[in-house]
Amino acid sequence: MGIYEILQNSPSIRLLIQRNARPTEMYDEAVRAGMRSLRHDALEKCFQGLIDLRQPRLAYL
């Protein structure tokens, strides 16, 4: 079972890249655009019973 964090390119993300924005700005915009963080994806799969509690900890430590 994979745990993923995928950043989809969008006009707002593209603009931030061109501006050399800080990673935190890019992350915040990506989350606003619907991206799920690595931690969120891992914990969601854990709550669904697809992975055990140990695996999410390994994904984002």
TORTORDO-266521 format. One record per residue: residue in three letters; residue number from 1; y, x, z of N, C-alpha, C, O in turn. Coordinates in nm, 4 decimals. Atoms other than C-alpha are relative to their C-alpha. Example, Ala and Ser with C-alpha at 12.3 -4.5 7.8 and 13.67 -1.06 7.14 Angstrom:
! TORTORDO-266521
<pt><r>ALA</r><k>1</k><n_c2>-0.1190</n_c2><n_c1>0.0890</n_c1><n_c3>0.0000</n_c3><ca_c2>-0.4500</ca_c2><ca_c1>1.2300</ca_c1><ca_c3>0.7800</ca_c3><c_c2>0.1200</c_c2><c_c1>0.0900</c_c1><c_c3>0.0000</c_c3><o_c2>0.1181</o_c2><o_c1>0.1936</o_c1><o_c3>0.0665</o_c3></pt>
<pt><r>SER</r><k>2</k><n_c2>-0.1190</n_c2><n_c1>-0.0820</n_c1><n_c3>-0.0060</n_c3><ca_c2>-0.1060</ca_c2><ca_c1>1.3670</ca_c1><ca_c3>0.7140</ca_c3><c_c2>0.1090</c_c2><c_c1>-0.0770</c_c1><c_c3>0.0730</c_c3><o_c2>0.2198</o_c2><o_c1>-0.0261</o_c1><o_c3>0.0899</o_c3></pt>
***
This chain:
! TORTORDO-266521
<pt><r>MET</r><k>1</k><n_c2>-0.1166</n_c2><n_c1>0.0861</n_c1><n_c3>0.0000</n_c3><ca_c2>0.0000</ca_c2><ca_c1>0.0000</ca_c1><ca_c3>0.0000</ca_c3><c_c2>0.1229</c_c2><c_c1>0.0907</c_c1><c_c3>0.0000</c_c3><o_c2>0.1368</o_c2><o_c1>0.1773</o_c1><o_c3>0.0864</o_c3></pt>
<pt><r>GLY</r><k>2</k><n_c2>-0.1207</n_c2><n_c1>-0.0803</n_c1><n_c3>0.0087</n_c3><ca_c2>0.3310</ca_c2><ca_c1>0.1510</ca_c1><ca_c3>-0.1044</ca_c3><c_c2>0.1158</c_c2><c_c1>-0.0619</c_c1><c_c3>0.0766</c_c3><o_c2>0.1244</o_c2><o_c1>-0.1836</o_c1><o_c3>0.0926</o_c3></pt>
<pt><r>ILE</r><k>3</k><n_c2>-0.1234</n_c2><n_c1>0.0412</n_c1><n_c3>-0.0655</n_c3><ca_c2>0.6579</ca_c2><ca_c1>0.1338</ca_c1><ca_c3>0.0841</ca_c3><c_c2>0.1129</c_c2><c_c1>0.0555</c_c1><c_c3>-0.0860</c_c3><o_c2>0.1183</o_c2><o_c1>0.1758</o_c1><o_c3>-0.1118</o_c3></pt>
<pt><r>TYR</r><k>4</k><n_c2>-0.0976</n_c2><n_c1>-0.0394</n_c1><n_c3>0.1002</n_c3><ca_c2>0.9587</ca_c2><ca_c1>0.1409</ca_c1><ca_c3>-0.1466</ca_c3><c_c2>0.1428</c_c2><c_c1>-0.0342</c_c1><c_c3>0.0391</c_c3><o_c2>0.1690</o_c2><o_c1>-0.1312</o_c1><o_c3>0.1102</o_c3></pt>
<pt><r>GLU</r><k>5</k><n_c2>-0.1425</n_c2><n_c1>0.0269</n_c1><n_c3>-0.0045</n_c3><ca_c2>1.3352</ca_c2><ca_c1>0.1624</ca_c1><ca_c3>-0.1518</ca_c3><c_c2>0.0498</c_c2><c_c1>0.0332</c_c1><c_c3>-0.1402</c_c3><o_c2>0.0512</o_c2><o_c1>0.1498</o_c1><o_c3>-0.1795</o_c3></pt>
<pt><r>ILE</r><k>6</k><n_c2>-0.0390</n_c2><n_c1>-0.0201</n_c1><n_c3>0.1381</n_c3><ca_c2>1.4645</ca_c2><ca_c1>0.1145</ca_c1><ca_c3>-0.5053</ca_c3><c_c2>0.1466</c_c2><c_c1>-0.0361</c_c1><c_c3>-0.0163</c_c3><o_c2>0.1886</o_c2><o_c1>-0.1467</o_c1><o_c3>0.0175</o_c3></pt>
<pt><r>LEU</r><k>7</k><n_c2>-0.1411</n_c2><n_c1>0.0232</n_c1><n_c3>0.0272</n_c3><ca_c2>1.8292</ca_c2><ca_c1>0.1492</ca_c1><ca_c3>-0.6008</ca_c3><c_c2>0.0143</c_c2><c_c1>-0.0398</c_c1><c_c3>-0.1454</c_c3><o_c2>-0.0106</o_c2><o_c1>0.0403</o_c1><o_c3>-0.2355</o_c3></pt>
<pt><r>GLN</r><k>8</k><n_c2>-0.0208</n_c2><n_c1>0.0460</n_c1><n_c3>0.1364</n_c3><ca_c2>1.9047</ca_c2><ca_c1>-0.0615</ca_c1><ca_c3>-0.9054</ca_c3><c_c2>0.1447</c_c2><c_c1>0.0261</c_c1><c_c3>-0.0386</c_c3><o_c2>0.2374</o_c2><o_c1>-0.0022</o_c1><o_c3>0.0373</o_c3></pt>
<pt><r>ASN</r><k>9</k><n_c2>-0.1327</n_c2><n_c1>-0.0299</n_c1><n_c3>0.0488</n_c3><ca_c2>2.1991</ca_c2><ca_c1>0.0490</ca_c1><ca_c3>-1.1125</ca_c3><c_c2>0.0746</c_c2><c_c1>-0.1294</c_c1><c_c3>-0.0303</c_c3><o_c2>0.0181</o_c2><o_c1>-0.2226</o_c1><o_c3>-0.0876</o_c3></pt>
<pt><r>SER</r><k>10</k><n_c2>-0.0852</n_c2><n_c1>0.1152</n_c1><n_c3>0.0267</n_c3><ca_c2>2.4839</ca_c2><ca_c1>-0.2005</ca_c1><ca_c3>-1.1313</ca_c3><c_c2>0.1396</c_c2><c_c1>0.0536</c_c1><c_c3>-0.0289</c_c3><o_c2>0.1665</o_c2><o_c1>0.1712</o_c1><o_c3>-0.0043</o_c3></pt>
<pt><r>PRO</r><k>11</k><n_c2>-0.1365</n_c2><n_c1>-0.0491</n_c1><n_c3>0.0259</n_c3><ca_c2>2.8485</ca_c2><ca_c1>-0.1810</ca_c1><ca_c3>-1.2375</ca_c3><c_c2>0.0675</c_c2><c_c1>0.0560</c_c1><c_c3>0.1252</c_c3><o_c2>0.1376</o_c2><o_c1>0.1569</o_c1><o_c3>0.1179</o_c3></pt>
<pt><r>SER</r><k>12</k><n_c2>-0.0640</n_c2><n_c1>-0.0497</n_c1><n_c3>-0.1232</n_c3><ca_c2>2.9595</ca_c2><ca_c1>-0.1391</ca_c1><ca_c3>-0.8761</ca_c3><c_c2>-0.0605</c_c2><c_c1>0.1328</c_c1><c_c3>0.0453</c_c3><o_c2>0.0119</o_c2><o_c1>0.2211</o_c1><o_c3>0.0913</o_c3></pt>
<pt><r>ILE</r><k>13</k><n_c2>0.0649</n_c2><n_c1>-0.1271</n_c1><n_c3>-0.0353</n_c3><ca_c2>2.7035</ca_c2><ca_c1>0.1355</ca_c1><ca_c3>-0.8078</ca_c3><c_c2>0.0445</c_c2><c_c1>0.1091</c_c1><c_c3>-0.0970</c_c3><o_c2>0.0740</o_c2><o_c1>0.2214</o_c1><o_c3>-0.0562</o_c3></pt>
<pt><r>ARG</r><k>14</k><n_c2>-0.0436</n_c2><n_c1>-0.0958</n_c1><n_c3>0.1016</n_c3><ca_c2>2.7962</ca_c2><ca_c1>0.3066</ca_c1><ca_c3>-1.1340</ca_c3><c_c2>0.1409</c_c2><c_c1>0.0520</c_c1><c_c3>0.0305</c_c3><o_c2>0.1676</o_c2><o_c1>0.1715</o_c1><o_c3>0.0178</o_c3></pt>
<pt><r>LEU</r><k>15</k><n_c2>-0.1368</n_c2><n_c1>-0.0385</n_c1><n_c3>-0.0342</n_c3><ca_c2>3.1635</ca_c2><ca_c1>0.3065</ca_c1><ca_c3>-1.0290</ca_c3><c_c2>0.0020</c_c2><c_c1>0.0942</c_c1><c_c3>0.1199</c_c3><o_c2>0.0769</o_c2><o_c1>0.1919</o_c1><o_c3>0.1219</o_c3></pt>
<pt><r>LEU</r><k>16</k><n_c2>0.0070</n_c2><n_c1>-0.0876</n_c1><n_c3>-0.1176</n_c3><ca_c2>3.0762</ca_c2><ca_c1>0.4585</ca_c1><ca_c3>-0.6924</ca_c3><c_c2>-0.0532</c_c2><c_c1>0.1387</c_c1><c_c3>-0.0376</c_c3><o_c2>-0.0063</o_c2><o_c1>0.2393</o_c1><o_c3>0.0156</o_c3></pt>
<pt><r>ILE</r><k>17</k><n_c2>0.0537</n_c2><n_c1>-0.1294</n_c1><n_c3>0.0452</n_c3><ca_c2>2.8733</ca_c2><ca_c1>0.7324</ca_c1><ca_c3>-0.8649</ca_c3><c_c2>0.1095</c_c2><c_c1>0.0780</c_c1><c_c3>-0.0714</c_c3><o_c2>0.1263</o_c2><o_c1>0.1977</o_c1><o_c3>-0.0477</o_c3></pt>
<pt><r>GLN</r><k>18</k><n_c2>-0.1081</n_c2><n_c1>-0.0668</n_c1><n_c3>0.0739</n_c3><ca_c2>3.1648</ca_c2><ca_c1>0.8108</ca_c1><ca_c3>-1.0965</ca_c3><c_c2>0.1092</c_c2><c_c1>0.0508</c_c1><c_c3>0.0935</c_c3><o_c2>0.1711</o_c2><o_c1>0.1539</o_c1><o_c3>0.0672</o_c3></pt>
<pt><r>ARG</r><k>19</k><n_c2>-0.1016</n_c2><n_c1>-0.0407</n_c1><n_c3>-0.0972</n_c3><ca_c2>3.3988</ca_c2><ca_c1>0.8305</ca_c1><ca_c3>-0.7977</ca_c3><c_c2>-0.0501</c_c2><c_c1>0.1061</c_c1><c_c3>0.0976</c_c3><o_c2>0.0256</o_c2><o_c1>0.1532</o_c1><o_c3>0.1824</o_c3></pt>
<pt><r>ASN</r><k>20</k><n_c2>0.0625</n_c2><n_c1>-0.0923</n_c1><n_c3>-0.0971</n_c3><ca_c2>3.1599</ca_c2><ca_c1>1.0662</ca_c1><ca_c3>-0.6148</ca_c3><c_c2>0.0119</c_c2><c_c1>-0.0549</c_c1><c_c3>0.1423</c_c3><o_c2>0.0482</o_c2><o_c1>0.0169</o_c1><o_c3>0.2355</o_c3></pt>
<pt><r>ALA</r><k>21</k><n_c2>-0.0093</n_c2><n_c1>0.0671</n_c1><n_c3>-0.1300</n_c3><ca_c2>3.1502</ca_c2><ca_c1>0.8177</ca_c1><ca_c3>-0.3286</ca_c3><c_c2>-0.0999</c_c2><c_c1>0.0597</c_c1><c_c3>0.0981</c_c3><o_c2>-0.1998</o_c2><o_c1>0.1206</o_c1><o_c3>0.0598</o_c3></pt>
<pt><r>ARG</r><k>22</k><n_c2>0.0910</n_c2><n_c1>-0.0475</n_c1><n_c3>-0.1047</n_c3><ca_c2>2.9894</ca_c2><ca_c1>0.9055</ca_c1><ca_c3>-0.0001</ca_c3><c_c2>-0.1297</c_c2><c_c1>-0.0797</c_c1><c_c3>-0.0048</c_c3><o_c2>-0.1299</o_c2><o_c1>-0.1960</o_c1><o_c3>-0.0450</o_c3></pt>
<pt><r>PRO</r><k>23</k><n_c2>0.1294</n_c2><n_c1>0.0703</n_c1><n_c3>-0.0007</n_c3><ca_c2>2.6207</ca_c2><ca_c1>0.8175</ca_c1><ca_c3>0.0364</ca_c3><c_c2>0.0033</c_c2><c_c1>-0.1295</c_c1><c_c3>0.0805</c_c3><o_c2>-0.0610</o_c2><o_c1>-0.2274</o_c1><o_c3>0.0426</o_c3></pt>
<pt><r>THR</r><k>24</k><n_c2>-0.0061</n_c2><n_c1>0.1217</n_c1><n_c3>-0.0810</n_c3><ca_c2>2.7036</ca_c2><ca_c1>0.5645</ca_c1><ca_c3>0.3074</ca_c3><c_c2>0.0657</c_c2><c_c1>-0.1145</c_c1><c_c3>-0.0761</c_c3><o_c2>0.0248</o_c2><o_c1>-0.2298</o_c1><o_c3>-0.0624</o_c3></pt>
<pt><r>GLU</r><k>25</k><n_c2>-0.0640</n_c2><n_c1>0.1036</n_c1><n_c3>0.0812</n_c3><ca_c2>2.9353</ca_c2><ca_c1>0.3776</ca_c1><ca_c3>0.0699</ca_c3><c_c2>-0.0988</c_c2><c_c1>-0.0552</c_c1><c_c3>-0.1028</c_c3><o_c2>-0.1070</o_c2><o_c1>-0.1763</o_c1><o_c3>-0.1239</o_c3></pt>
<pt><r>MET</r><k>26</k><n_c2>0.0968</n_c2><n_c1>0.0423</n_c1><n_c3>0.1004</n_c3><ca_c2>2.6657</ca_c2><ca_c1>0.3695</ca_c1><ca_c3>-0.1961</ca_c3><c_c2>-0.1105</c_c2><c_c1>-0.0839</c_c1><c_c3>0.0641</c_c3><o_c2>-0.1520</o_c2><o_c1>-0.1858</o_c1><o_c3>0.0089</o_c3></pt>
<pt><r>TYR</r><k>27</k><n_c2>0.1050</n_c2><n_c1>0.0732</n_c1><n_c3>-0.0704</n_c3><ca_c2>2.4038</ca_c2><ca_c1>0.2554</ca_c1><ca_c3>0.0537</ca_c3><c_c2>0.0488</c_c2><c_c1>-0.1401</c_c1><c_c3>0.0369</c_c3><o_c2>-0.0219</o_c2><o_c1>-0.2385</o_c1><o_c3>0.0150</o_c3></pt>
<pt><r>ASP</r><k>28</k><n_c2>-0.0540</n_c2><n_c1>0.1296</n_c1><n_c3>-0.0400</n_c3><ca_c2>2.6266</ca_c2><ca_c1>-0.0232</ca_c1><ca_c3>0.1863</ca_c3><c_c2>0.0131</c_c2><c_c1>-0.0931</c_c1><c_c3>-0.1196</c_c3><o_c2>-0.0200</o_c2><o_c1>-0.2112</o_c1><o_c3>-0.1096</o_c3></pt>
<pt><r>GLU</r><k>29</k><n_c2>-0.0136</n_c2><n_c1>0.0824</n_c1><n_c3>0.1203</n_c3><ca_c2>2.7005</ca_c2><ca_c1>-0.1477</ca_c1><ca_c3>-0.1657</ca_c3><c_c2>-0.1369</c_c2><c_c1>-0.0426</c_c1><c_c3>-0.0527</c_c3><o_c2>-0.1537</o_c2><o_c1>-0.1564</o_c1><o_c3>-0.0965</o_c3></pt>
<pt><r>ALA</r><k>30</k><n_c2>0.1345</n_c2><n_c1>0.0329</n_c1><n_c3>0.0481</n_c3><ca_c2>2.3325</ca_c2><ca_c1>-0.1336</ca_c1><ca_c3>-0.2625</ca_c3><c_c2>-0.0619</c_c2><c_c1>-0.1106</c_c1><c_c3>0.0854</c_c3><o_c2>-0.1259</o_c2><o_c1>-0.2013</o_c1><o_c3>0.0322</o_c3></pt>
<pt><r>VAL</r><k>31</k><n_c2>0.0523</n_c2><n_c1>0.1041</n_c1><n_c3>-0.0894</n_c3><ca_c2>2.2366</ca_c2><ca_c1>-0.3414</ca_c1><ca_c3>0.0431</ca_c3><c_c2>0.0700</c_c2><c_c1>-0.1331</c_c1><c_c3>-0.0280</c_c3><o_c2>0.0062</o_c2><o_c1>-0.2383</o_c1><o_c3>-0.0290</o_c3></pt>
<pt><r>ARG</r><k>32</k><n_c2>-0.0727</n_c2><n_c1>0.1230</n_c1><n_c3>0.0347</n_c3><ca_c2>2.5109</ca_c2><ca_c1>-0.5923</ca_c1><ca_c3>-0.0424</ca_c3><c_c2>-0.0530</c_c2><c_c1>-0.0607</c_c1><c_c3>-0.1299</c_c3><o_c2>-0.0540</o_c2><o_c1>-0.1826</o_c1><o_c3>-0.1471</o_c3></pt>
<pt><r>ALA</r><k>33</k><n_c2>0.0509</n_c2><n_c1>0.0466</n_c1><n_c3>0.1290</n_c3><ca_c2>2.3629</ca_c2><ca_c1>-0.6119</ca_c1><ca_c3>-0.3929</ca_c3><c_c2>-0.1459</c_c2><c_c1>-0.0448</c_c1><c_c3>0.0075</c_c3><o_c2>-0.2024</o_c2><o_c1>-0.0890</o_c1><o_c3>-0.0926</o_c3></pt>
<pt><r>GLY</r><k>34</k><n_c2>0.1352</n_c2><n_c1>0.0509</n_c1><n_c3>-0.0162</n_c3><ca_c2>2.0201</ca_c2><ca_c1>-0.6965</ca_c1><ca_c3>-0.2501</ca_c3><c_c2>-0.1093</c_c2><c_c1>0.1030</c_c1><c_c3>0.0211</c_c3><o_c2>-0.2263</o_c2><o_c1>0.0663</o_c1><o_c3>0.0320</o_c3></pt>
<pt><r>MET</r><k>35</k><n_c2>0.1016</n_c2><n_c1>-0.1016</n_c1><n_c3>-0.0242</n_c3><ca_c2>1.8437</ca_c2><ca_c1>-0.3642</ca_c1><ca_c3>-0.1988</ca_c3><c_c2>-0.0545</c_c2><c_c1>-0.0136</c_c1><c_c3>0.1419</c_c3><o_c2>0.0206</o_c2><o_c1>-0.0369</o_c1><o_c3>0.2367</o_c3></pt>
<pt><r>ARG</r><k>36</k><n_c2>0.0629</n_c2><n_c1>-0.0045</n_c1><n_c3>-0.1320</n_c3><ca_c2>1.5957</ca_c2><ca_c1>-0.3585</ca_c1><ca_c3>0.0881</ca_c3><c_c2>-0.0240</c_c2><c_c1>0.1463</c_c1><c_c3>0.0340</c_c3><o_c2>-0.0750</o_c2><o_c1>0.2227</o_c1><o_c3>-0.0481</o_c3></pt>
<pt><r>SER</r><k>37</k><n_c2>0.0179</n_c2><n_c1>-0.1387</n_c1><n_c3>-0.0414</n_c3><ca_c2>1.5904</ca_c2><ca_c1>-0.0358</ca_c1><ca_c3>0.2835</ca_c3><c_c2>-0.1485</c_c2><c_c1>0.0332</c_c1><c_c3>0.0162</c_c3><o_c2>-0.2332</o_c2><o_c1>-0.0558</o_c1><o_c3>0.0241</o_c3></pt>
<pt><r>LEU</r><k>38</k><n_c2>0.1372</n_c2><n_c1>-0.0461</n_c1><n_c3>-0.0205</n_c3><ca_c2>1.2760</ca_c2><ca_c1>0.1703</ca_c1><ca_c3>0.3247</ca_c3><c_c2>-0.0537</c_c2><c_c1>-0.0557</c_c1><c_c3>0.1315</c_c3><o_c2>-0.1679</o_c2><o_c1>-0.1008</o_c1><o_c3>0.1392</o_c3></pt>
<pt><r>ARG</r><k>39</k><n_c2>0.0405</n_c2><n_c1>0.0516</n_c1><n_c3>-0.1313</n_c3><ca_c2>1.2641</ca_c2><ca_c1>0.0669</ca_c1><ca_c3>0.6886</ca_c3><c_c2>-0.0288</c_c2><c_c1>-0.1499</c_c1><c_c3>-0.0073</c_c3><o_c2>-0.1288</o_c2><o_c1>-0.1971</o_c1><o_c3>0.0467</o_c3></pt>
<pt><r>HIS</r><k>40</k><n_c2>0.0182</n_c2><n_c1>0.1448</n_c1><n_c3>0.0122</n_c3><ca_c2>1.3047</ca_c2><ca_c1>-0.3018</ca_c1><ca_c3>0.6024</ca_c3><c_c2>-0.1299</c_c2><c_c1>-0.0327</c_c1><c_c3>-0.0736</c_c3><o_c2>-0.2055</o_c2><o_c1>-0.1198</o_c1><o_c3>-0.0306</o_c3></pt>
<pt><r>ASP</r><k>41</k><n_c2>0.1218</n_c2><n_c1>0.0253</n_c1><n_c3>0.0769</n_c3><ca_c2>1.0273</ca_c2><ca_c1>-0.2906</ca_c1><ca_c3>0.3421</ca_c3><c_c2>-0.1243</c_c2><c_c1>0.0316</c_c1><c_c3>0.0828</c_c3><o_c2>-0.2221</o_c2><o_c1>-0.0431</o_c1><o_c3>0.0801</o_c3></pt>
<pt><r>ALA</r><k>42</k><n_c2>0.1152</n_c2><n_c1>-0.0380</n_c1><n_c3>-0.0828</n_c3><ca_c2>0.7921</ca_c2><ca_c1>-0.1105</ca_c1><ca_c3>0.5809</ca_c3><c_c2>-0.0249</c_c2><c_c1>-0.1016</c_c1><c_c3>0.1108</c_c3><o_c2>-0.1385</o_c2><o_c1>-0.1437</o_c1><o_c3>0.1330</o_c3></pt>
<pt><r>LEU</r><k>43</k><n_c2>0.0174</n_c2><n_c1>0.0954</n_c1><n_c3>-0.1099</n_c3><ca_c2>0.8557</ca_c2><ca_c1>-0.3464</ca_c1><ca_c3>0.8705</ca_c3><c_c2>-0.0427</c_c2><c_c1>-0.1375</c_c1><c_c3>-0.0500</c_c3><o_c2>-0.1227</o_c2><o_c1>-0.2051</o_c1><o_c3>0.0147</o_c3></pt>
<pt><r>GLU</r><k>44</k><n_c2>0.0415</n_c2><n_c1>0.1286</n_c1><n_c3>0.0555</n_c3><ca_c2>0.8243</ca_c2><ca_c1>-0.6537</ca_c1><ca_c3>0.6507</ca_c3><c_c2>-0.1494</c_c2><c_c1>-0.0002</c_c1><c_c3>-0.0332</c_c3><o_c2>-0.2188</o_c2><o_c1>-0.0984</o_c1><o_c3>-0.0069</o_c3></pt>
<pt><r>LYS</r><k>45</k><n_c2>0.1429</n_c2><n_c1>-0.0084</n_c1><n_c3>0.0333</n_c3><ca_c2>0.4830</ca_c2><ca_c1>-0.5364</ca_c1><ca_c3>0.5270</ca_c3><c_c2>-0.0851</c_c2><c_c1>0.0064</c_c1><c_c3>0.1266</c_c3><o_c2>-0.1983</o_c2><o_c1>-0.0421</o_c1><o_c3>0.1291</o_c3></pt>
<pt><r>CYS</r><k>46</k><n_c2>0.0707</n_c2><n_c1>-0.0055</n_c1><n_c3>-0.1275</n_c3><ca_c2>0.3823</ca_c2><ca_c1>-0.4649</ca_c1><ca_c3>0.8847</ca_c3><c_c2>-0.0125</c_c2><c_c1>-0.1409</c_c1><c_c3>0.0590</c_c3><o_c2>-0.1203</o_c2><o_c1>-0.1800</o_c1><o_c3>0.1037</o_c3></pt>
<pt><r>PHE</r><k>47</k><n_c2>0.0025</n_c2><n_c1>0.1359</n_c1><n_c3>-0.0541</n_c3><ca_c2>0.4764</ca_c2><ca_c1>-0.8173</ca_c1><ca_c3>0.9979</ca_c3><c_c2>-0.0892</c_c2><c_c1>-0.0920</c_c1><c_c3>-0.0820</c_c3><o_c2>-0.1442</o_c2><o_c1>-0.1887</o_c1><o_c3>-0.0291</o_c3></pt>
<pt><r>GLN</r><k>48</k><n_c2>0.0884</n_c2><n_c1>0.0803</n_c1><n_c3>0.0850</n_c3><ca_c2>0.2841</ca_c2><ca_c1>-0.9602</ca_c1><ca_c3>0.7023</ca_c3><c_c2>-0.1463</c_c2><c_c1>0.0374</c_c1><c_c3>0.0201</c_c3><o_c2>-0.2354</o_c2><o_c1>-0.0294</o_c1><o_c3>-0.0324</o_c3></pt>
<pt><r>GLY</r><k>49</k><n_c2>0.1360</n_c2><n_c1>-0.0435</n_c1><n_c3>-0.0264</n_c3><ca_c2>-0.0234</ca_c2><ca_c1>-0.7718</ca_c1><ca_c3>0.8251</ca_c3><c_c2>-0.0587</c_c2><c_c1>0.0864</c_c1><c_c3>-0.1105</c_c3><o_c2>-0.1797</o_c2><o_c1>0.1090</o_c1><o_c3>-0.1135</o_c3></pt>
<pt><r>LEU</r><k>50</k><n_c2>0.0494</n_c2><n_c1>-0.0819</n_c1><n_c3>0.1102</n_c3><ca_c2>-0.0480</ca_c2><ca_c1>-0.5552</ca_c1><ca_c3>0.5140</ca_c3><c_c2>-0.0198</c_c2><c_c1>0.1465</c_c1><c_c3>0.0400</c_c3><o_c2>-0.1015</o_c2><o_c1>0.2169</o_c1><o_c3>-0.0193</o_c3></pt>
<pt><r>ILE</r><k>51</k><n_c2>0.0120</n_c2><n_c1>-0.1373</n_c1><n_c3>-0.0501</n_c3><ca_c2>-0.0051</ca_c2><ca_c1>-0.2262</ca_c1><ca_c3>0.7044</ca_c3><c_c2>0.0064</c_c2><c_c1>-0.0048</c_c1><c_c3>0.1524</c_c3><o_c2>0.0489</o_c2><o_c1>-0.1050</o_c1><o_c3>0.2100</o_c3></pt>
<pt><r>ASP</r><k>52</k><n_c2>-0.0066</n_c2><n_c1>-0.0005</n_c1><n_c3>-0.1464</n_c3><ca_c2>-0.0342</ca_c2><ca_c1>-0.1224</ca_c1><ca_c3>1.0684</ca_c3><c_c2>0.1324</c_c2><c_c1>0.0613</c_c1><c_c3>0.0474</c_c3><o_c2>0.2081</o_c2><o_c1>0.1145</o_c1><o_c3>-0.0337</o_c3></pt>
<pt><r>LEU</r><k>53</k><n_c2>-0.1275</n_c2><n_c1>-0.0469</n_c1><n_c3>-0.0544</n_c3><ca_c2>0.2538</ca_c2><ca_c1>-0.0213</ca_c1><ca_c3>1.3003</ca_c3><c_c2>0.0243</c_c2><c_c1>0.1494</c_c1><c_c3>-0.0195</c_c3><o_c2>0.1393</o_c2><o_c1>0.1931</o_c1><o_c3>-0.0245</o_c3></pt>
<pt><r>ARG</r><k>54</k><n_c2>-0.0148</n_c2><n_c1>-0.1441</n_c1><n_c3>0.0155</n_c3><ca_c2>0.1887</ca_c2><ca_c1>0.3490</ca_c1><ca_c3>1.2547</ca_c3><c_c2>0.0603</c_c2><c_c1>0.0345</c_c1><c_c3>-0.1355</c_c3><o_c2>0.1399</o_c2><o_c1>0.1279</o_c1><o_c3>-0.1450</o_c3></pt>
<pt><r>GLN</r><k>55</k><n_c2>-0.0452</n_c2><n_c1>-0.0316</n_c1><n_c3>0.1348</n_c3><ca_c2>0.2587</ca_c2><ca_c1>0.3432</ca_c1><ca_c3>0.8811</ca_c3><c_c2>0.1513</c_c2><c_c1>-0.0139</c_c1><c_c3>-0.0181</c_c3><o_c2>0.2112</o_c2><o_c1>0.0731</o_c1><o_c3>-0.0813</o_c3></pt>
<pt><r>PRO</r><k>56</k><n_c2>-0.1463</n_c2><n_c1>0.0055</n_c1><n_c3>0.0145</n_c3><ca_c2>0.6216</ca_c2><ca_c1>0.2186</ca_c1><ca_c3>0.9008</ca_c3><c_c2>0.0689</c_c2><c_c1>0.1184</c_c1><c_c3>0.0657</c_c3><o_c2>0.1677</o_c2><o_c1>0.1696</o_c1><o_c3>0.0132</o_c3></pt>
<pt><r>ARG</r><k>57</k><n_c2>-0.0617</n_c2><n_c1>-0.1145</n_c1><n_c3>-0.0681</n_c3><ca_c2>0.7016</ca_c2><ca_c1>0.4950</ca_c1><ca_c3>1.1479</ca_c3><c_c2>-0.0077</c_c2><c_c1>0.1252</c_c1><c_c3>-0.0864</c_c3><o_c2>0.0854</o_c2><o_c1>0.2057</o_c1><o_c3>-0.0878</o_c3></pt>
<pt><r>LEU</r><k>58</k><n_c2>0.0143</n_c2><n_c1>-0.1165</n_c1><n_c3>0.0857</n_c3><ca_c2>0.5697</ca_c2><ca_c1>0.7533</ca_c1><ca_c3>0.9044</ca_c3><c_c2>0.0920</c_c2><c_c1>-0.0086</c_c1><c_c3>-0.1216</c_c3><o_c2>0.1321</o_c2><o_c1>0.0942</o_c1><o_c3>-0.1761</o_c3></pt>
<pt><r>ALA</r><k>59</k><n_c2>-0.0815</n_c2><n_c1>0.0192</n_c1><n_c3>0.1205</n_c3><ca_c2>0.7761</ca_c2><ca_c1>0.6059</ca_c1><ca_c3>0.6202</ca_c3><c_c2>0.1456</c_c2><c_c1>0.0364</c_c1><c_c3>0.0221</c_c3><o_c2>0.2118</o_c2><o_c1>0.0809</o_c1><o_c3>-0.0717</o_c3></pt>
<pt><r>TYR</r><k>60</k><n_c2>-0.1433</n_c2><n_c1>-0.0240</n_c1><n_c3>-0.0167</n_c3><ca_c2>1.1166</ca_c2><ca_c1>0.6490</ca_c1><ca_c3>0.7780</ca_c3><c_c2>0.0337</c_c2><c_c1>0.0980</c_c1><c_c3>0.1112</c_c3><o_c2>0.1474</o_c2><o_c1>0.0988</o_c1><o_c3>0.1585</o_c3></pt>
<pt><r>LEU</r><k>61</k><n_c2>-0.0305</n_c2><n_c1>-0.1043</n_c1><n_c3>-0.0986</n_c3><ca_c2>1.0881</ca_c2><ca_c1>0.9323</ca_c1><ca_c3>1.0304</ca_c3><c_c2>0.0346</c_c2><c_c1>0.1277</c_c1><c_c3>-0.0691</c_c3><o_c2>0.0635</o_c2><o_c1>0.2276</o_c1><o_c3>-0.0032</o_c3></pt>
***
